[in-house]
Amino acid sequence: QHLVISLERSVAMALARAMRSSQLPLRTSFRPTAAVDASSGLVLAGPSSPTSGRRFAAGGTEPSGLDPRTAGSTGWWNSFVKFSYRWFGDSIFDKQADFCNCGGDFGTRLPRPELLQREGIERGSREHRMQLYGAALYWHMATVTTEHAKEANPDLFRDKDVLEVACMRGGGARYLAEVTGPRRYLGTDNVQEHIDRCRKDHGEYPGLEFEVMDAHDLEHSLPEESFDYVLCIQAAASFEDIRRFVAGAAHVLRPGGCLLLADAVQRQTHATLMDALEDSGFDAELTRDISRHVHAVGLCAIPKGLSYVHIVARKE
């Protein structure tokens, strides 16, 4: 038993380091007892924590440039992360939930909530909250592009081509494909096991596709001007080279298309992202702090020093 606990702690800490140095975000539902990764300042909260979820640490340092060990889709850290997800993913993340983000409570009515029900998830459970509020964050990102939620446009994606980067288990992709009516919805992730699960659980729906793809390689993986929207929820802040990701998004977006981002960022990361958007020909139409909506859900704690932001940037 002590050996298992020690192994879980070691895997959790190693994953935290890997996720800070690779494209994968730190997700919401780590199960091991709390462990601190001194190199990154991250705290992985266990069941005894009031939030039992992702904790964004105010401490730690920002990534500084490309690490040649993990550049692009190569490097031993990237390989380690994929190995860890393959063998330990079900013990680290809540097994039943297929929405893996902090969620958001925006006080809006979700269309077709029955689509969020999963066998084995009890109403009122943590997994149920992950499904409900995770979907609420997806719905908000897919309909709201201004400061005012009342100006939401439920037809924003209708008959459009949508690319999601870092879709993980694909619950958000399937939900938006059903309720927003896109012409094509392509969900991508750089972990084969995630895409295998996406295809198994959500693949049988018209216009919905899943592919293994690295967030840094969009420019080389997809045709130019092939999408109207690029969506990325709770992942971009952990990308190793955010400028490369933004440049890739600019490559695949048609003129007038939008990059839609949501994540917890430090001030320097936000500044780097804004510079990257400008350099790649984007006009940032919206940068809004939605931390209070995320904090209200209770799945994540966002301490002082970070803000959970909603960004809408249009390609000029």
LUMZATI-35016 format. One record per atom (N, C-alpha, C): residue in one letter; x, y, z. Coordinates in steps of 0.2 Angstrom, whole numbers, plus 5000, padded with zeros to 4 digits. Example, Ala and Ser with C-alpha at 12.3 -4.5 7.8 and 13.67 -1.06 7.14 Angstrom:
2
A506649725039/A506249785039/A506649845039/S506449895035/S506849955036/S506450005039/
***
This chain:
316
Q500449945000/Q500050005000/Q500450065000/H501050065004/H501450125004/H501850134998/L501950074995/L502350084988/L501850114983/V501250094983/V500750124978/V500650194979/I500550214985/I500550294987/I501150324985/S501750294986/S502350334984/S502350334976/L502150284973/L502150284966/L501650334963/E501050344966/E500650394964/E500850464965/R501250474970/R501550544972/R502050554966/S502450504965/S503050514960/S502750534953/V502250494951/V501950504945/V501650574944/A501250594950/A500950654950/A501450714949/M501950714953/M502450764953/M502850764946/A502950704943/A503250704937/A502850734931/L502250714932/L501750744927/L501650814927/A501650844933/A501650914934/A502250944930/R502850924931/R503450954928/R503350944921/A503150884918/A503050874911/A502550924908/M502050934912/M501450974909/M501651044909/R502151064913/R502351134913/R502851144907/S503151094905/S503751094899/S503451064893/S502851044892/S502551014886/S501951054885/Q501551034880/Q500951064878/Q500351044882/L500450994886/L499850974890/L499651014896/P499051034897/P498851074903/P498751024909/L498851054915/L498751014921/L497951014922/R497650954922/R496950954922/R496650954929/T496050944930/T495750964936/T495650914941/S495850854940/S495550804945/S496150754947/F496750774949/F497250734952/F496950704959/R497050634959/R496850604965/R497350594971/P498050584969/P498450574975/P498450624980/T498750614986/T498750654991/T499150714989/A499050774992/A499450834990/A500150824989/A500450844984/A501150844983/A501350914980/V501950934982/V502251004979/V502750984975/D502751014969/D503251014964/D503651084965/A504251074968/A504651144970/A504851174964/S504951134958/S505251164952/S504751214949/S504151194950/S503651234946/S503151274950/G503151264957/G502751294961/G502051274961/L501951214958/L501251184957/L501051144963/V500451154966/V500251104971/V499651064968/L499750994969/L499250954966/L498850934972/A498150954972/A497750944978/A497450874978/G497450844983/G497150774984/G496450774987/P496150724988/P495450724991/P495350764997/S495850765001/S495750805008/S495750875007/S495950905001/S495850975000/S495150994999/P494951055001/P494351085000/P494151084992/T494551094988/T494451104981/T494551034977/S494950994980/S495150934977/S495250934969/G495550984967/G495650994960/G496251034958/R496251064952/R496851104950/R496951164954/R497551174956/R497751234960/R498251274956/F498051334955/F498551374951/F498951414956/A499651394956/A500051424961/A500351494959/A500351534964/A500551604963/A501351604962/G501651554965/G502351554965/G502551524958/G503251504958/G503551474952/G503751524947/T504051504942/T504351544937/T504051524930/E504051574926/E503751564919/E504251534915/P503951484910/P504451454905/P504851504901/S505451494900/S505851544897/S506151514890/G505751524885/G505951504878/G505951424877/L506151404872/L506151334870/L506651294873/D506451234876/D506951184879/D507051134873/P507651134871/P507751084865/P507551014866/R507550994873/R507350924874/R506550914872/T506150964872/T505450954871/T505250994865/A505651024861/A505451064855/A504951024851/G504351064849/G503851034845/G503550974848/S503550924843/S503150854846/S503750804847/T504350824848/T504850774850/T505150784857/G505550754859/G505850764866/G505650714871/W506050694876/W505950644880/W505350654885/W505250724887/W504750744891/W504050724888/N504050744882/N503350734878/N503250654878/S503750614877/S503650544877/S503450524884/F503750544889/F503550524896/F502850544897/V502650604895/V501950624897/V501450574893/K501650554887/K501150504883/K501150444887/F501750414889/F501850354893/F501450354899/S501450414903/S501050424909/S500350414908/Y500050454903/Y499350454902/Y499150384900/R499550344896/R499350274894/R499350234900/W499750234905/W499750184910/W499450214917/F499450274918/F499150304924/F498550354924/G498350364917/G497850414916/G497250404920/D496950334920/D496350324924/D496350324931/S496950324934/S497050324941/S497150404943/I497350444939/I497450514940/I496850554939/F496550544933/F495950584932/F495250544933/D494750584935/D494150544936/D493950504930/K493750444930/K493750404925/K493150414920/Q492550434923/Q491950434919/Q491850504916/A492150554919/A492050624916/A492450634909/D492150664904/D492450674898/D492550754897/F492350794902/F492550864902/F493050874907/C493650894905/C494250894909/C494550974910/N494051014912/N494351084914/N494051104920/C494151164922/C493951194928/C493251214929/G492951224923/G492251234922/G492051314924/G491451334923/G491251404924/G490551404926/D490351444930/D489651454932/D489451524930/F489151524924/F488951594921/F488251604922/G487851564925/G487151584927/G486751574920/T486951534915/T486551534909/T486251454909/R485751454905/R485451384904/R485751354898/L485951294899/L486351254894/L485751214890/P485951224883/P485451184879/P485551104879/R485051074879/R485050994879/R485550964885/P485450984891/P485850954896/P485850884897/E485350844894/E485350774894/E485950744890/L486250784886/L486850764882/L487450754887/L487450784893/L487950774897/L487950714902/Q487450684902/Q487350624906/Q487850564904/R488150534908/R488550474907/R488350414912/E488450354909/E488250304913/E488750294919/G488550284925/G488950284931/G489150344934/I488850404932/I488950464935/I488350484939/E488350494945/E487750514949/E487650584950/R487050604950/R486850674950/R487150704957/G487450764956/G487750794962/G488450774964/S488750724960/S489450704962/S489950744959/R490550734960/R491050784958/R491050774950/E491050714947/E491050704940/E490450734937/H489850734940/H489250774937/H489450844937/R489750874942/R489950944942/R490450964936/M490850914935/M491350924930/M491050924923/Q490550874922/Q490150874916/Q489750944915/L489350954920/L488951014919/L489251084918/Y489751094923/Y490151164923/Y490651164917/G490951104916/G491351104910/G491051114904/A490451094903/A490051104897/A489851184897/A489751204903/A489551284903/A490151324901/L490751304902/L491351344900/L491351334892/Y491251274890/Y491251264882/Y490751304879/W490151304882/W489551344879/W489751414879/H489951444884/H490151514885/H490651534880/M491151494879/M491751504874/M491451504867/A490951464865/A490651454859/A490151504857/T489951544862/T489351584860/T489451664862/V489951674867/V490051744869/V490751774867/T490651824863/T491351854861/T491351934863/T490951954868/T490952024870/T490952024878/E490952074881/E490952084888/E490352064891/H489752064887/H489152054889/H488851984887/A488751944892/A488451874891/A487751874888/K487351934889/K486751934886/K486751944878/E487351964876/E487451964869/E487651904865/A487651844869/A487851784867/A487451764860/N487851734856/N487651714849/N487651634849/P487051604850/P487051524850/P487251504843/D487251544837/D487351524831/D488051534828/L488451554833/L489151574831/L489551524827/F489451464829/F489851404825/F489351374820/R488751394819/R488351364814/R488551364807/D488651304804/D488851304797/D489651324796/K489951324802/K490651344801/K491151284802/D491751294801/D492351244802/D492651264808/V492651224813/V492951234820/V493551184821/L494051214824/L494651164826/L494751174833/E494751124837/E494851124844/E495551094845/V495951134849/V496651114851/V496651084858/A496951024859/A497050994866/A496350974868/C495950934865/C495250914866/C495250864872/M495750834873/M495850784878/M495350724877/R494850714882/R494350664881/R493750674876/G493750734874/G493250754868/G492550764870/G492350774877/G491650784879/G491450854876/G491850904877/G491650964874/G491550974867/A492050934863/A491950934856/A491250904854/R491150844857/R490450814855/R489850854857/Y489950884863/Y489350934865/Y489250994860/L489751024858/L489751084854/L489551064847/A489751004845/A489550974838/A488850964838/E488550944843/E487850934843/E487350994844/V487651044848/V487151094850/V487351164846/T487851164843/T488051234839/T488051224832/G487951164829/G487851154822/G488451174817/P489051154819/P489551174815/P489551124808/R489851154803/R489951114797/R490451054798/R490951074801/R491551024803/R491751044810/Y491950994814/Y492251004820/Y492750954821/L493450984821/L493950934822/L494350944829/G494250894832/G494650894839/G495350864839/T495850894841/T496450874841/T496850864848/D497250824849/D497650814855/D498250774853/N498850784857/N499450754855/N499550684858/V499050664862/V499050594865/V498650544862/Q498950494859/Q498550444855/Q497950414859/E498050404866/E497550374870/E496950414871/H497050484871/H496550524871/H496050524865/I496450524859/I496050524853/I495750454852/D496050404854/D495750334854/D495050334858/R495050364864/R494450374868/R493950414865/C494150474862/C493750514858/C493350484853/R493750444849/R493450414843/R492950354845/K493150324851/K492750264854/K492050294857/D492150344860/D491550374864/D491150424860/H491450464855/H491050514852/H491150524845/G491450474842/G491650474835/G491050474830/E490550444832/E489950424827/E489450484827/Y489750544825/Y489250604824/Y489450644818/P488950664813/P489150694807/P489550754808/G490050764804/G490450824805/G491050824810/L490950774815/L491450774820/L492050724819/E492650754820/E493250714818/E493750724824/F494150674825/F494750674830/F495350654827/E495850694828/E496550674825/E497050694830/V497650644830/V498250664834/V498650714831/M498750774835/M499050824832/M499350864838/D500050894836/D500350934841/D500151004840/A500051044846/A499851114846/A500351154842/H500951134842/H501451174840/H501551164832/D501251114829/D501351094822/D500751104818/L500251154820/L499651164816/L499851194809/E500351234808/E500551254802/E500751204797/H501051154799/H501251094795/H500751034794/S500251044799/S499850984799/S499150994795/L498951064794/L498351074792/L498351134786/P497951134781/P497951174776/P497851254778/E498151294774/E498051364776/E497351384775/E497151434779/E496451464779/E495851404778/S495951354782/S495451304782/S494951304788/F494951344792/F494451354798/F494251424799/D493651424802/D493351494804/D493551504812/Y493551454816/Y493751464823/Y494251414825/V494651434829/V495151394833/V494951394840/L494851344844/L494651344851/L495151304855/C495351334861/C495851304865/C495651324872/I495451274876/I495151284883/I495651254888/Q495951294892/Q496351264898/Q496951224895/A497351254891/A497951214888/A498451264886/A498251324883/A498751364880/A499351394884/A499151404891/A499651434895/A500151384897/S500051314895/S500551264897/S500951244890/F500751274885/F501151264879/F501851284879/E502351244877/E503051264877/E503151324874/D502951334868/D503051394863/D502451424861/I502151464865/I501451494863/I501451534857/R502051564855/R502051604849/R501951554843/R502251494844/R502251454838/R501551424837/F501151414843/F500451394843/F500051454839/V500151514842/V499751564839/V499851574831/A500551574829/A500651574822/A500351514818/G500251464821/G499951404818/G499151414817/A498951444823/A498151464822/A498051514817/A498551564816/A498451614811/A498451584804/H498851534803/H498951494797/H498351464795/V497951424800/V497351384798/V496751424798/L496751484801/L496151524801/L496051564794/R495451574792/R495251614786/R495251684789/P495351734784/P495251804786/P494651824789/G494651854795/G494051864799/G493851814804/G494251754804/G494151704809/G494451724815/C494251684820/C494351694827/C494751644831/L495251664835/L495551614840/L495251624847/L494951574850/L494551584856/L494951544861/L495151574866/L495651544872/L495351564879/A495451514883/A495251514890/A495751484894/D496051514899/D496551484903/D496751524909/A497151494914/A497351534919/A498051554918/V498251624918/V498851644916/V499151694921/Q499851694921/Q500151744925/Q500251804920/R500451864923/R500451924920/R500951924914/Q501551894915/Q502051894910/Q501751844904/T501451794906/T501151744900/T500651784896/H500251824900/H499751864896/H500051914891/A500551944894/A500951994889/A501251964883/T501551904884/T501851864879/T501351844874/L500751824876/L500251804872/L499951864868/M499851914871/M499651974867/M500151994862/D500751994864/D501252014858/D501251964853/A501151894854/A501151844849/A500551854845/L499951874848/L499351884844/L499451944839/E499751994841/E499852054837/E500352034831/D500952004833/D501451984828/D501151944823/S500651904824/S500351854820/S499751884816/G499651944817/G499051974813/G498351974816/F498351964823/F497751964826/F497552024829/D496852044830/D496652094834/D496252064840/A496552084846/A496252054852/A495552094853/E495052064852/E494352104853/E494152094860/L494352044863/L494052034870/L494652004874/T494752034880/T495152004885/T494852014892/R494551964894/R494051964900/R494251914906/D494351944912/D494451904918/D493851864920/I493851804919/I493251764921/I493351714927/S493851744931/S494051704937/S493551684942/R493151734943/R492551724948/R492051674946/H491951674939/H491551614937/H491851544938/V492451544937/V492851484937/V492851464945/H493051504949/H493151494956/H492451474959/A491851504957/A491251484960/A491051414959/V491351374954/V491151304953/V491451264958/G492051284961/G492351244966/G492851184964/L492951174958/L493451124956/L494151154956/C494251214955/C494951244955/C494951304960/A495551314962/A495751374966/A496251414962/I496051474962/I496551524958/I496751574963/P497351564965/P497651614970/P497851674967/K498051724971/K498251784969/K498851784964/G498951814959/G499451814954/G499251784948/L498751754947/L498451724941/L497751744940/S497651744933/S496951764931/S496751714926/Y496051694927/Y495851644922/Y495451694917/V495751694911/V495551744906/V495151714900/H494751744897/H494351734891/H494651784885/I494951754880/I495251794875/I494851774868/V494651834865/V494451824858/V494851864853/A495251834849/A495651874844/A495451854837/R495351904833/R495151904826/R495751914821/K495751864817/K496251874811/K496151924807/E496551974806/E496452034802/E496552014794/
***
